[in-house]
Amino acid sequence: MYIETEKGQWEVVIGLEIHAQVISESKLFSSASTKFGAEPNANVSFVDAALPGVLPVLNSFCVDQAIRTGLGLNAQINKVSSFDRKNYFYADLPQGYQISQFFHPIVSGGYIDLKNSEGEVRRINIERIHIEQDAGKSIHDQSPTKSFIDLNRSGVALMEIVTKPDMRSAEEAAMFLQKLRSILRYLKTCDGNMDEGSMRADVNVSVHRPGTPYGTRAEVKNVNSIKFLATAVNYEVERQIDILENGGEVDQETRLFDSAKGITRTMRSKEDAQDYRYFPEPDLPPLVLTQERIDNLKKTIPELPDAKSARLQKDYGLPQYDADLISSEMEIANFYEDALAATGSNGPETAKLISNWLLGELFALLNKNSVGITESKVSAKMLAELVKLIVTNVISGKIAKEVLEEMWNSQKSANDIVEEKGLKQITSTDAIKAALEEVLAENPDKVEEYRGGKEKLFGFFIGQAMKKTQGKANPKMLNDILKELLQG
């Protein structure tokens, strides 16, 4: 996968460092709440504020969450890991150092498989996952002369998921982050709410000529949306190629992404490990795990997106596209299977129909109202009832669209709406034939044109008959009877 310019080919190399906030009630080393949106400095313990004499106490649940994440990402859980101090100064880092894992992380290895549009699988390898505490937050827009500090986030547990430099395009990096987010949400180890800062990515980008050593990388810090990730990578690639093709050298540096302008800009020169003066955390003993603990946590791993997609294809005959989209979020998958179960059938025709209505019309209503599947005003059971009316020819697909919108607005059942509005499909051969005969009698010139070879008029006759029946005629019967009449 190369980029072509007037001066030759370039290969892009991308690695990600994803900071995923652990779902837990309390912080990594204190009992303070992790609830988002609290008043500034409302969720701060003595440990989080780094008051003299306080000691960290490791949150066992956060450790379990990291283990489950490693298991869900096909990784190795290290039975012995340890914590280190990463020393640097920020105003919102009260200790003057961050407790992290550098020398001996809790998780090693792992991978995620990505499928491109051609169905080819690309394996993106993970280097490590380690646990660390988050810093606080500096607020610069409340005063023209002062900055304020909010320590609510200080000490919140993070998992840093570090990939190998295996990605080769912005699209691939975006796909990886999307799929990782989906897996973490399935595992319930991180909510993936990037707009709240609970998942953010540092992006390492370099370019080089094919067959030559990797180029100097620049790191773009704290990208907080999948769309911004792709934009930042594309900008960096263009910027670095332009520098190199004009005889310059790419600096190893940390950059920030300006989402308003869609560009990256210099933040500081890139630090190396020695700049942080890592050393073992003296207040925490090594973390020792038993195989029994790991095995028990393995039993809690749910069916993950790839396995779920494969099962939906195998059990219900869904196309891969549908199965992948449904499996992308656990809530969507649960909604789909609940709806299918409520129809009382899991045959391929009903399974595909449920998929079509979920991914098509219902998704359109969700997007229109800016809500997710868990906030849908049409439940899985309600959607199943609508699909059953289509399958049993009580209503047509066209009428069903109107019914679905009414279901959303009124929360009435499909059956009640169809009864109240008299929307049942006309399946009487005589009634459909009579409507068609009227249309043909009213348009003798067009009948002659059709029989003379202008076959596109078939759709015109169907449309006119639908008007006469107020859209209630069974479409298949309408087509079949019209063919017979036109041949006569």
Protein Blocks (a to p, Z undefined) as FASTA:
>chain_A
ZZddfkbccddddddddddddddfbdfkbcbdfbehiaehklccfklnopghiacdddfk
lmmmmmmmmmmnopacdfbdcddddddddfklmnopacddfklcfbegjidddddfkopa
cddddfbdcdddddddddfklbfkbccddfklgopacddddddffbfbfklmmmmmmmmm
mmmmmnopagoiaknopaccddddddddehiacddddddehiabfklmmmmmmmmmmmmm
mmmmnopacddddddddfknopacdfbdcddfklnopacdfkbccddddfklmmmmmmmp
ccdfklmmmmmmmmnopafklmmmmmmpmklmmmmmmmmmmnopacfklmmmmmmmmmmm
mmmmmmmnopafklpcbdfklmmmmmmmmmnomacfklmmmmmmmmmmnopafklmmmmn
opaccfbfklmmmmmmmmmmmmmmlmmmmmnopamlmmmmmmmmmmmnnopacfklmmmm
mmmmmmZZ
